[in-house]
Structures are given as C-alpha cells and as structure tokens.
Amino acid sequence: MAIPKVSSSLYGTSFLSPLPQSKYFHSLSLTFSFPIPAPRSLFNSSNFRAPLRWERAQIQCSKREAPPDFDPKAGISVYKPKSYEVLVTDAAKALAYALDDGKTRLEIDFPPLPSNISSYKGSSDDFIDANIQLALAVVRKLKERKETRACIVFPDKPEKRRASQLFKAAFDMIDGITIGSLDDVPSGPVATFFRSIRDTLDFDFEDDNEGHWESNEPPPLHVFINCSTLELAAVEKYVEKFATSIPALLFNLELDTLRSDLGLLGFPTKDLHYRFLSQFTPVFYIRTREYSKTVAVAPFVVNYNGALFRQYPGPWQVMLKQADGSYACVSESATRFTLGETKEELLRVLGLQEEEGSSLEFLRRGYKTTTWWEEDVDLELSSAWRS
C-alpha cells in the first residue's frame, strides 16, 4: 500500500542521487580494480589493496539484489534507494525490528532533503515540513506492519497548530494517530509566565483542529520531531512524565549536531547526553559527508564522498559513494564508528592513508581525533547509542 501522497518529494529523487559532475570528482576520476565475487566479499579488506591509478575508470561493484531470505543482521553491501519512499520503508522495517526486540529508546536520522540542498542553503521551514511528512510516512508504514499507534510530539503548541493546519489531510489518513507538544508537560510558575507571553506574541488562539487528534488511551509510541538543542531538556522531561516505559523515537533531530552545543553558554550541560541521549539506539542512521585530500601529484586534490550507515539489526557500516550514486560498504563493526574512524576507513580503501605513526599522519589528523561525546565512555549512563 502506498504511503500518503502529502508531497511529491517522497517519490522524487532521494538525497543519495548523484550530484552534478561539477560538484564531485571535478577533474579527477579514480580507478579501483578489486574483485567482487559476491556482495559479502566487500567486507574483506584484502580486496582493497589494489594500487591507485590516475586514469579514467570507476569503482566496480556487485549489482546483485538481496535474496528474499536475506538476513537483516548481515548488513548491506550496496545501498542506493531510488526515492524517499524506499528510505521510509527501510526506516520503518528497522524500527519494527527494534520494537520487536523490546527497545524503548530509539533514533532515526537521515537527510530529510536531497544532498544538493544543505542545511545552510535550504529554508528552515523546508526542513521542518519535510521531517513532518517523512515522520508521518514512517508511522504509516509501521502501522501497516505492526498496527502500532503513534503520537507525534512537536516542540511547542504553535508548531503543533501549524502542522495540524498544513497536514490535516495526512493526519486524517492515519488511523489512531495523535499529536502533542512539549508544552503538555506541567511546568513551574516562571516557565508558565514566559510561555504565556510567547503564546500571546504568536497569537496562539484556539483553532478548528484543537483536540481533533487526541485520545484518552496512551499511545504505544512517542515520536519527537523538529526539536532544537534547547528543547532536548524538555524532551527528557516529557519522556519521564509520559513515556517512562513506552518507546520514544527521536526522529531526524541530527543529534550529533545538537550534542556539539551541549555545555556551551546558554545551552543544557553535557550531562544531558551522558544520562539521557546515550540511552537512544540508532535503528536507521545515515550520515553523509564530503571529504577532500591533498596529494603530491596532479590533480593535487582528491574529492570523495562517504557515509556512516546503520539499519537495525545490522552492523554499523562505512560506505563509499560511487560514480553511479550508490554507496558500497567498505567496513563494518558491531559498535559505532567515530567520525574520525569513518574518515580513516575511507582513506584506507582509497589508498590515501599515510604510513601509521608518521609525521604526515599526525599533521593531517592532529592531536584530537574524537569528539567529547565519543571519548567520554565512562561518564555515560548507557552505551546504547554506540550499539
């Protein structure tokens, strides 16, 4: 059954589509000649020791599709979704597996818009609206598989009211869905005072949809979307109040970006990650990045793209982007790769890694190769976010 057609973006080109030639491998084409007897052989590091040649060619890769009895714990050798419909289907499958395994703290994170629209170029409303549509699509796919009702939790009442007006038809198409906001958590007199001022300035009056998607029964799943770093503390309070033993899903919050603000002046402390965010298991995760490496021969700069990928219950995988826009797995692990380890794995496969322990390696990597939330293992209440 097709997902609700709330926007054609769900059926259009996905963020994994190839970028224009001018944006990638400008004057350089890389040649890699390594045998691919079967998809699983991609994980054998011995297949990537062919010398780098500066001439036109492309990475060779298996075109086989996964067999019907494909083991989801085995990982994916090549990933190239044709549209966002495929992405949300894969995300819903991973979420269903995690719920079946009894996971209650969950995370889904993938780019909500195509790769040629970065978070700096695109409008914030574009990202907000895309995340709402994608969340609804995942919820509907999950309901088709498990008959699971969900509550979509917005950052505040104005955001909730705006979404109920723009996506009323989409909400109506999903049976049993409810909506809420972080403002539903009882607060003290000071917070209530400032909230009343905000509501007045936002003209937060009653609308026709007020109370339309509510239920007296608690939902079996809470989905938090479009929250900022400042609102993470409110998410924690909401979970403690309404979802102590109920699954909670952080949907496309870009937690790695939000974590970097923790501990700064005016933001929550780092302890929020140690005690709360560390409990959330990534069930569907795609973090794409563009890299460049200077070399001593022409063309002197090598541009390459990669991604850190995870589809539960499969392993964590480092993926290298190929000329046809697909992502081929080059390394996998039962635990999460750090951002530095992801880049090192890509360099190793490309044959661009310096000699271990050399001065060139130190000059490129520097003294610190991990972020604070990646290295402070002993302070974490849970290691679920790494698993």
Rosetta blueprint (number, residue, H / E / L):
1 M L
2 A L
3 I L
4 P L
5 K L
6 V L
7 S L
8 S H
9 S H
10 L H
11 Y L
12 G L
13 T L
14 S L
15 F L
16 L L
17 S L
18 P L
19 L L
20 P L
21 Q H
22 S H
23 K H
24 Y L
25 F L
26 H L
27 S L
28 L L
29 S L
30 L L
31 T E
32 F L
33 S L
34 F L
35 P L
36 I L
37 P L
38 A L
39 P H
40 R H
41 S H
42 L H
43 F H
44 N L
45 S H
46 S H
47 N H
48 F H
49 R L
50 A L
51 P L
52 L L
53 R E
54 W L
55 E L
56 R L
57 A L
58 Q L
59 I L
60 Q L
61 C L
62 S L
63 K L
64 R L
65 E L
66 A L
67 P L
68 P L
69 D L
70 F L
71 D L
72 P H
73 K H
74 A H
75 G L
76 I L
77 S L
78 V E
79 Y E
80 K L
81 P L
82 K L
83 S L
84 Y H
85 E H
86 V H
87 L H
88 V H
89 T H
90 D H
91 A H
92 A H
93 K H
94 A H
95 L H
96 A H
97 Y H
98 A H
99 L H
100 D H
101 D L
102 G L
103 K L
104 T L
105 R E
106 L E
107 E E
108 I E
109 D E
110 F L
111 P L
112 P L
113 L L
114 P L
115 S L
116 N L
117 I L
118 S L
119 S L
120 Y L
121 K L
122 G L
123 S L
124 S H
125 D H
126 D H
127 F H
128 I H
129 D H
130 A H
131 N H
132 I H
133 Q H
134 L H
135 A H
136 L H
137 A H
138 V H
139 V H
140 R H
141 K H
142 L H
143 K H
144 E H
145 R H
146 K H
147 E L
148 T L
149 R L
150 A L
151 C E
152 I E
153 V E
154 F E
155 P L
156 D L
157 K H
158 P H
159 E H
160 K H
161 R H
162 R H
163 A H
164 S H
165 Q H
166 L H
167 F L
168 K H
169 A H
170 A H
171 F H
172 D H
173 M L
174 I L
175 D L
176 G L
177 I L
178 T E
179 I E
180 G E
181 S E
182 L H
183 D H
184 D H
185 V L
186 P L
187 S L
188 G L
189 P H
190 V H
191 A H
192 T H
193 F H
194 F H
195 R H
196 S H
197 I H
198 R H
199 D H
200 T H
201 L H
202 D L
203 F L
204 D L
205 F L
206 E L
207 D L
208 D L
209 N L
210 E L
211 G L
212 H L
213 W L
214 E L
215 S L
216 N L
217 E L
218 P L
219 P L
220 P L
221 L L
222 H E
223 V E
224 F E
225 I E
226 N L
227 C L
228 S L
229 T H
230 L H
231 E H
232 L H
233 A H
234 A H
235 V H
236 E H
237 K H
238 Y H
239 V H
240 E H
241 K H
242 F H
243 A L
244 T L
245 S L
246 I L
247 P L
248 A E
249 L E
250 L E
251 F E
252 N L
253 L L
254 E L
255 L H
256 D H
257 T H
258 L H
259 R H
260 S L
261 D L
262 L L
263 G L
264 L L
265 L L
266 G L
267 F L
268 P L
269 T L
270 K L
271 D H
272 L H
273 H H
274 Y H
275 R H
276 F L
277 L H
278 S H
279 Q H
280 F L
281 T E
282 P E
283 V E
284 F E
285 Y E
286 I E
287 R E
288 T E
289 R E
290 E E
291 Y E
292 S E
293 K E
294 T E
295 V L
296 A L
297 V L
298 A L
299 P L
300 F L
301 V E
302 V E
303 N E
304 Y E
305 N E
306 G E
307 A E
308 L E
309 F E
310 R E
311 Q E
312 Y L
313 P L
314 G L
315 P L
316 W E
317 Q E
318 V E
319 M E
320 L E
321 K E
322 Q L
323 A L
324 D L
325 G L
326 S L
327 Y E
328 A E
329 C E
330 V E
331 S E
332 E E
333 S E
334 A L
335 T L
336 R L
337 F L
338 T L
339 L H
340 G H
341 E H
342 T H
343 K H
344 E H
345 E H
346 L H
347 L H
348 R H
349 V H
350 L H
351 G L
352 L L
353 Q L
354 E L
355 E L
356 E L
357 G L
358 S L
359 S H
360 L H
361 E H
362 F H
363 L H
364 R H
365 R H
366 G L
367 Y L
368 K L
369 T L
370 T L
371 T L
372 W H
373 W H
374 E H
375 E H
376 D L
377 V L
378 D L
379 L L
380 E L
381 L L
382 S L
383 S L
384 A H
385 W H
386 R H
387 S L
